Each structure stands twice: as structure tokens, then as C-alpha cells.
Amino acid sequence: MAVGIGRRQFISALGSGAVAWPLEARAQQAGMPVIGFINGGSADAFKGRTAAFRKGLSETGYAEGQNVIVEYHWLEGHFERLPTVVADLVQRGVAVIATPGSTPASLAAKAATATIPIVFGVPGDPVALGLVASFARPGGNATGINFFAQEVNAKRLGLMHELLPKATRFAVLVNPANATSAEATSKALEEAGRTLGLEILLFNASTPAEIDAAFAAFARERADALFIGGDDFFAGRQVQFATLASRDRLPGSFVTREMVEVGLLMSYGASVADMFRQVGIYSGSILKGAKPADLPVLQSIKFEFVINLQTAKSLGVDIPATLLARADEVIE
């Protein structure tokens, strides 16, 4: 009995998305390669992104369950699980580690193995992060796509300023558990805020309860608008953010469209679904024999500016016609 309990506890520690041994046995029996997929969000919130990853795999001739097994690890914001998850994948020698949308997972995988191929999707510069030697020649066991979430922070704040010209106090929420992203976002927003003459109020949250507490702090500080820093855990809490922002009548923005689809005011950033698809394509290419060192790091070229017109009306926000014309999509 004690052995059974310990085994269950170990499986639980690996994360919410996978059970190692049955998948490994299935892979060995069928002769299928295993892709270890890690993301800081949740499976329920990211069904569309998962479908995009599978589409990318299919474009290289791989179908999940037929000639490849994908082992999903959804951390749901529990980044402390990363060392255990990555160590297990490395010990079992999976064919590829895919980390779309997660800088912490990408860095943890790179630190854990110099041989297993890693396909990342990161918002920041992968050269500066130490993931690759250069964009054109990655030079090691990692490659992937840079989707510029950090580089577009200032532009997103500028769009919010155009949309809300009377707003002067902007709350900026970052996840300290995703330290690289949090630091880059805080620095970029403080600089952009000075340029635009806006007051930037920095707040932290790394759990659902801390998100609730942060909204109480926004109210106390009389924030005029909310800038949610790019983070895969935050992206998985889209309903919570949209519900709280609606309750408090707080105009908010995020880097991806999903939050706008459920009620946040606006988003601006690269197409994350397309990034997941590209990670799927590169993962399949590596399974077919390509080497990460020879696959140049891609850069997102598809960006989306999305506005929720119904939310704007409920907040009493009059959107300038020029801004509506620039939007890639207006949700009514």
C-alpha cells in the first residue's frame, strides 16, 4: 500500500496534464516517439492553442495517437513543479520537449539537457535568454519562435492611451513566479509611462487568490485602467480577469485575444495560436530528422489588435473611428 501511495504522489507532482508510465509503455509498445509538452496555463483554457499545436504536427505528417504521443504537462501557474517535470522527461529520454508560450519552461528544459531537442515559443529575445547562439544559427539543441510579447508592451500601452485618453493611472499586473517576463514588463511599462506622461502602478499576483487581492488593491489605488502583463498563467485565468474587470468597471488589456473574447476591453500582440502551430511544425520536423541547430528561430509576423465593442459600450468608452479602423477585429 505504501508503494502505491508514493507512486500516486509522484505522478501528481509531475503536473496536471500527464501520467508518465502508461504513456511511456504505450509509446514503447507502438514504437511511437514522445513529445513532452509543457505550459504554465491550463488545458481547459487553451483548447484552441492545443488544437493549433496539433495542426502544426499534422502539417509534418504526425497525428497524435497514431504515430506520435504528446504528453501534456499543464502547470496551472505552479512553476515550482518545473524541475520535477523536466527532470522526468529528460530521464525518460523523450524525443522532443515543446515549451510553447512559456519562458520558465524553456529555460528549465535548456538547463536540464544539452541533447534532447527543445522547441520553444518565447515572448522575449531567445539570444538574450541564452536559449540559442543566434536567430539564423541556433547552434545547440534548442530552436523555436519569438512572438514579441515583451517588445510590443509599449505599443499596447500606447493603444490603451489612445483608447482611454482621460486615464492617467494605469495598474500593471505581473506574475513574479515568471520572473523574466515580470521584470521585462515592469521596466518597459515604467519607461513607456514616462514617455506618455502616465502614472504606472505595479502589482504582483501568482495565484487565483492573489489576482482577487490585486483587484481590491486596484480599487484602493483608484487605478483608471489595467495592463495585464503577458504570462501563460494569466492567459489561463481569462474568465477570472474578465469577470473581475467587468465587476469593477475597469478597462483592461492583455497580449492575446482570448481575454477580449470573454469580455476584456482590448488586446494587442502576436497571434499565439500561430506560434503554437509553428512549435508543432518544428517539433514534427525534428521527429523527421531535422536538427534544432539547423532550424532558424522564427519571428512572429502576424499581430492582432482586438477590441470588444460591447465592453466599451458598457464602460462608457467612446472608441475613435480611426482606432476602430485600425483594429483587426471588433467584437460586438
DOTI-657414 format. One line per 2 residues: number of its first residue (from 1); their letters; for each residue x, y, z of C-alpha. Coordinates in Angstrom, 1 decimal, decimal comma, m for minus. Layout:
NUM = A = X Y Z  ...
This chain:
1 = MA = 0,0 0,0 0,0  2,8 2,4 0,9
3 = VG = 4,4 1,9 m2,6  1,1 2,7 m4,3
5 = IG = 0,6 5,9 m2,3  4,1 7,1 m3,1
7 = RR = 3,7 6,4 m6,8  0,4 8,4 m6,9
9 = QF = 2,1 11,3 m5,1  5,0 11,3 m7,5
11 = IS = 2,6 11,3 m10,5  0,7 14,2 m9,0
13 = AL = 3,9 16,2 m8,6  4,6 15,9 m12,4
15 = GS = 1,7 18,2 m13,1  m1,9 18,0 m14,1
17 = GA = m1,5 17,0 m17,7  0,2 13,6 m17,8
19 = VA = 0,8 10,3 m16,2  4,2 9,1 m17,2
21 = WP = 4,3 5,3 m17,0  1,2 4,3 m19,1
23 = LE = 2,2 6,8 m21,8  5,8 5,6 m21,8
25 = AR = 4,6 1,9 m22,1  2,2 2,8 m24,9
27 = AQ = 5,0 4,6 m26,8  7,4 1,7 m26,4
29 = QA = 4,8 m0,9 m27,5  3,7 1,1 m30,5
31 = GM = 7,2 2,4 m31,4  6,0 6,0 m31,2
33 = PV = 8,1 9,0 m30,3  7,0 11,0 m27,3
35 = IG = 6,8 14,8 m27,2  6,9 16,3 m23,7
37 = FI = 4,7 19,4 m23,9  4,9 21,9 m21,0
39 = NG = 2,9 25,1 m20,5  2,2 27,2 m17,4
41 = GS = m1,5 27,6 m18,2  m4,4 25,1 m18,1
43 = AD = m5,8 22,6 m20,6  m9,4 23,9 m20,4
45 = AF = m8,4 27,5 m21,1  m6,0 26,6 m24,0
47 = KG = m8,0 24,1 m26,1  m7,7 26,3 m29,2
49 = RT = m3,9 26,6 m28,7  m3,6 22,9 m28,3
51 = AA = m5,5 22,4 m31,5  m3,1 24,8 m33,2
53 = FR = m0,1 22,8 m32,0  m1,7 19,5 m33,3
55 = KG = m2,4 21,2 m36,6  1,3 22,1 m36,9
57 = LS = 2,2 18,5 m36,2  m0,2 17,3 m38,8
59 = ET = 1,4 19,6 m41,4  4,6 17,5 m41,0
61 = GY = 2,7 14,2 m41,2  2,2 13,4 m37,5
63 = AE = m1,1 12,6 m35,9  m1,4 12,3 m32,1
65 = GQ = m2,1 8,7 m31,0  m1,3 7,3 m34,5
67 = NV = 2,4 7,9 m35,0  3,3 10,2 m32,1
69 = IV = 2,4 10,6 m28,4  2,1 14,0 m26,9
71 = EY = 2,5 14,1 m23,1  0,9 17,3 m21,8
73 = HW = 2,0 19,0 m18,6  m0,2 21,9 m17,7
75 = LE = 1,3 23,7 m14,7  m1,7 26,0 m14,0
77 = GH = 0,7 28,6 m12,6  2,6 26,1 m10,4
79 = FE = 6,1 26,9 m11,8  7,7 25,2 m8,8
81 = RL = 6,7 21,9 m10,5  9,1 22,6 m13,4
83 = PT = 12,2 20,9 m12,0  10,4 17,6 m11,4
85 = VV = 8,5 17,7 m14,7  11,6 18,4 m16,8
87 = AD = 13,9 16,0 m14,8  11,4 13,2 m15,5
89 = LV = 11,2 14,0 m19,2  15,0 14,1 m19,5
91 = QR = 15,4 10,9 m17,5  13,0 9,0 m19,8
93 = GV = 14,6 10,4 m22,9  11,5 11,8 m24,7
95 = AV = 12,1 12,7 m28,4  11,3 16,4 m28,1
97 = IA = 10,5 18,9 m25,3  8,0 21,5 m26,6
99 = TP = 7,5 24,7 m24,5  5,2 27,0 m26,4
101 = GS = 4,4 30,2 m24,6  6,5 29,5 m21,5
103 = TP = 9,8 31,2 m20,9  10,3 29,4 m17,5
105 = AS = 9,7 26,0 m19,0  12,0 26,8 m21,9
107 = LA = 14,8 27,9 m19,6  14,3 24,9 m17,3
109 = AK = 14,5 22,5 m20,2  17,6 24,2 m21,6
111 = AA = 19,3 24,0 m18,2  18,4 20,3 m17,8
113 = TA = 19,6 18,8 m21,2  22,0 19,6 m23,9
115 = TI = 20,9 16,7 m26,1  17,1 16,3 m26,2
117 = PI = 15,7 18,7 m28,8  13,8 21,7 m27,4
119 = VF = 11,2 23,7 m29,4  10,3 26,9 m27,6
121 = GV = 7,9 29,7 m28,1  9,1 32,7 m26,0
123 = PG = 8,0 36,3 m25,8  11,5 37,7 m25,3
125 = DP = 14,7 37,6 m27,2  15,9 33,9 m27,2
127 = VA = 19,5 35,0 m27,7  19,4 37,3 m24,6
129 = LG = 17,7 34,5 m22,7  20,6 32,1 m23,5
131 = LV = 18,4 29,7 m25,4  20,3 30,0 m28,8
133 = AS = 23,5 31,4 m30,1  21,7 33,4 m32,9
135 = FA = 18,4 33,5 m34,7  19,9 32,2 m38,0
137 = RP = 22,1 29,5 m36,4  20,7 28,4 m33,0
139 = GG = 23,8 26,2 m32,6  22,6 23,8 m29,9
141 = NA = 19,6 21,6 m29,0  17,0 24,4 m29,0
143 = TG = 15,1 26,4 m31,5  11,6 27,8 m31,9
145 = IN = 9,8 31,1 m32,3  10,0 34,6 m30,7
147 = FF = 6,5 36,1 m30,6  7,5 39,5 m29,3
149 = AQ = 5,1 39,9 m26,3  7,8 41,9 m24,5
151 = EV = 8,7 44,1 m27,4  5,1 45,2 m28,0
153 = NA = 4,4 46,2 m24,4  5,0 49,9 m25,1
155 = KR = 2,8 49,8 m28,2  0,0 48,1 m26,3
157 = LG = 0,1 50,8 m23,6  0,1 53,5 m26,3
159 = LM = m3,1 51,9 m27,8  m4,7 51,9 m24,4
161 = HE = m3,8 55,6 m24,0  m5,4 56,4 m27,4
163 = LL = m8,5 54,4 m26,4  m8,7 55,9 m22,9
165 = PK = m7,3 59,5 m23,3  m8,6 60,6 m19,8
167 = AT = m7,0 57,7 m18,0  m3,8 58,7 m16,2
169 = RF = m3,2 55,9 m13,5  m2,5 52,6 m15,1
171 = AV = m2,3 49,5 m12,9  0,2 46,9 m14,3
173 = LV = m0,1 43,4 m13,1  2,8 40,9 m13,4
175 = NP = 3,5 37,4 m12,2  6,6 37,3 m10,0
177 = AN = 6,8 33,5 m10,5  7,6 34,2 m14,1
179 = AT = 10,5 36,5 m13,2  12,0 37,1 m16,6
181 = SA = 8,7 38,3 m18,1  7,7 40,3 m14,9
183 = EA = 11,0 42,2 m14,9  10,9 43,0 m18,6
185 = TS = 7,2 44,1 m18,5  7,8 46,3 m15,4
187 = KA = 10,8 48,0 m17,0  9,1 48,6 m20,4
189 = LE = 5,9 50,0 m18,8  7,7 52,3 m16,5
191 = EA = 9,7 53,7 m19,5  6,7 53,9 m21,7
193 = GR = 4,6 55,5 m18,9  7,2 58,3 m18,5
195 = TL = 7,1 59,0 m22,2  3,3 59,1 m22,4
197 = GL = 3,0 61,1 m19,1  1,1 58,2 m17,4
199 = EI = 1,4 57,1 m13,8  2,3 53,4 m13,6
201 = LL = 1,3 51,4 m10,5  3,0 47,9 m10,3
203 = FN = 1,2 44,9 m8,7  2,1 41,2 m8,3
205 = AS = 0,0 38,1 m8,5  0,9 34,4 m8,9
207 = TP = m2,2 32,6 m7,7  m6,0 33,0 m8,3
209 = AE = m6,4 34,3 m4,8  m3,7 36,9 m5,4
211 = ID = m5,4 38,0 m8,6  m8,6 38,7 m6,5
213 = AA = m6,5 40,6 m3,9  m4,8 42,6 m6,7
215 = FA = m8,2 43,8 m8,0  m9,0 45,0 m4,4
217 = AF = m5,7 46,9 m4,5  m6,5 48,5 m7,9
219 = AR = m9,7 49,9 m6,4  m7,9 51,3 m3,3
221 = ER = m5,3 53,0 m5,5  m8,0 54,3 m7,8
223 = AD = m6,5 52,9 m11,0  m8,1 54,1 m14,2
225 = AL = m7,2 51,1 m16,3  m5,4 47,7 m16,1
227 = FI = m2,5 46,5 m18,1  m2,1 42,7 m17,6
229 = GG = 1,5 41,5 m18,3  2,0 38,7 m20,7
231 = DD = 2,1 35,4 m18,8  0,9 31,9 m19,6
233 = FF = m0,7 31,5 m16,1  m2,5 34,8 m16,5
235 = AG = m3,7 33,7 m20,0  m5,3 30,6 m18,4
237 = RQ = m7,3 32,8 m16,0  m9,1 34,7 m18,7
239 = VQ = m12,6 34,2 m17,2  m11,5 35,4 m13,8
241 = FA = m9,8 38,5 m15,2  m12,8 39,4 m17,5
243 = TL = m15,3 38,8 m14,6  m13,4 41,0 m12,1
245 = AS = m12,7 43,7 m14,6  m16,4 43,8 m15,5
247 = RD = m17,4 43,8 m11,8  m15,1 46,8 m11,1
249 = RL = m15,8 48,6 m14,4  m12,1 48,6 m15,1
251 = PG = m10,9 48,9 m18,7  m8,3 46,2 m19,2
253 = SF = m5,9 44,9 m21,8  m3,9 41,7 m22,4
255 = VT = m1,5 40,5 m25,1  m3,8 37,8 m26,6
257 = RE = m7,3 37,9 m27,9  m8,9 35,2 m25,7
259 = MV = m9,5 37,6 m22,8  m11,2 40,0 m25,1
261 = EV = m13,4 37,3 m26,4  m14,7 36,7 m22,9
263 = GL = m15,1 40,4 m22,0  m11,9 42,3 m21,5
265 = LM = m11,7 45,6 m23,4  m8,8 45,1 m25,8
267 = SY = m5,7 43,1 m26,7  m2,7 43,7 m28,8
269 = GA = 0,1 41,2 m29,6  1,2 38,4 m31,9
271 = SV = m1,1 35,5 m32,8  m0,4 33,0 m30,1
273 = AD = m2,3 30,3 m31,9  0,0 30,7 m34,9
275 = MF = 3,0 30,5 m32,5  1,7 27,2 m31,1
277 = RQ = 1,2 25,9 m34,7  4,8 26,8 m35,6
279 = VG = 6,1 25,0 m32,5  4,1 21,9 m33,7
281 = IY = 5,6 22,2 m37,2  9,2 22,4 m35,8
283 = SG = 8,5 19,5 m33,4  7,3 17,4 m36,3
285 = SI = 10,3 18,4 m38,4  12,7 17,3 m35,7
287 = LK = 10,9 14,0 m35,4  11,6 13,6 m39,1
289 = GA = 15,3 14,1 m38,6  15,9 17,9 m38,7
291 = KP = 18,4 19,2 m36,1  17,5 22,2 m33,9
293 = AD = 20,9 23,7 m34,6  19,9 23,9 m38,3
295 = LP = 16,4 25,3 m37,9  16,5 29,1 m37,6
297 = VL = 14,5 30,8 m34,9  11,3 32,2 m36,4
299 = QS = 9,8 35,5 m35,6  6,1 36,3 m35,4
301 = IK = 4,8 38,3 m38,4  1,0 38,1 m37,6
303 = FE = m0,1 40,7 m35,0  m3,7 41,3 m33,8
305 = FV = m5,4 44,4 m32,3  m8,8 43,3 m31,0
307 = IN = m11,4 45,5 m29,3  m14,6 44,3 m27,5
309 = LQ = m17,2 46,9 m28,6  m19,8 45,6 m26,2
311 = TA = m17,4 46,0 m23,3  m16,5 49,5 m24,4
313 = KS = m20,2 50,5 m24,5  m20,8 49,1 m21,0
315 = LG = m17,9 51,1 m19,7  m19,0 54,3 m21,5
317 = VD = m15,8 54,3 m23,6  m16,2 56,1 m26,9
319 = IP = m13,8 54,5 m29,4  m12,4 56,9 m32,0
321 = AT = m13,3 55,8 m35,6  m9,6 56,0 m36,5
323 = LL = m8,9 53,4 m33,8  m11,8 51,1 m34,9
325 = AR = m10,4 51,3 m38,4  m7,0 50,0 m37,2
327 = AD = m8,4 47,1 m35,3  m8,0 43,7 m36,8
329 = EV = m11,2 42,6 m35,2  m14,1 44,3 m33,3
331 = IE = m16,2 42,0 m31,1  m19,8 43,2 m30,9
